[in-house]
Amino acid sequence: MTGRHTVRHRVEFWTFRALSWTVAVLPERAALGLCSVLGWFVGVVLRVRRVDTDRHLEIAFPERDLAWRRRAARASYIHFAREAAMTIRLAQMQPEEIVRRTEIVGLEAFQDAAAAGKGAVMISGHLGNWEVAAASVAVRGVPMDVAAHLQKNPLFYRHMVERQDRLGLTVLVKNEAFRLVPQALAAGRIVALIADQNIRKRGVFVDFFGKAAATAKGPALFALRTGAPVFLGVAVRKQGYPSRYRVIIERVRVEEGARGADAIRDLTQQHVSILEARIREAPSQYFWQHRRWKTRPHPL
């Protein structure tokens, strides 16, 4: 992407680069500790989207008491600040280091499906560290593309593409996904899609923690139209230092020959339900700050 670089773009980008440099040169424990404090400050002192976060945790875990939900909210802010630091450091790691830091459950079945020639759709969500999930597969020799939105700041977009390229990932612009994703699948590649954000228009409503959530139907559409197998993959952080992750890849059942709106809804519900189950195992590692239930179904 090329675009006009405004003064604001340059200031934003070079501020980010300065922070990134600091995170990259500090020892890992110090860098992650610093970012953990920043995350705590954003969530507890500044309370950025804290009302939303608290409400979302109440929707998802009504059976838990208020003290538990507050702890989970604080931990979520700390987790994502810390994982932002790890994402910056990830791009500087050698493939061997990424392999050492990740264990993958379900890799063999995933590799077998990918080798069948139809490619595969790998769905993920904002749980753990989704950048680690993609990189852990790519460094093990599986050709992978990741779909990403165009950035308002072209300098950020170029930096993101360069970072993903160092990790062995090819970026597909989401704005052109309906053209690029089928091409990638036809070439036998894996296409990774984040599919747990609220969709304002043309989404499909499925159950997420007991409440209807507008969800992207693109992953289901691609799979049903191309016959590509579908997986859900997440990378959950383990306790301790250095940072290590358990990557879990699970097959999502696709009914052979299924077509139409009901098939799209069924497949979407399946991958959302699998993600929900994984979130329940590590609730403090989910991005509760996102307004997942903002769009509501139209009344009949």
Helices and strands as residue ranges (DSSP letters): H 7-25, H 28-40, I 41-45, H 50-60, H 66-90, H 95-101, E 102-105, H 107-114, E 120-124, H 130-138, E 144-148, H 154-166, E 169-173, G 174-176, H 177-186, E 190-194, E 204-208, E 211-215, H 218-226, E 230-237, E 245-252, H 260-281, G 283-285
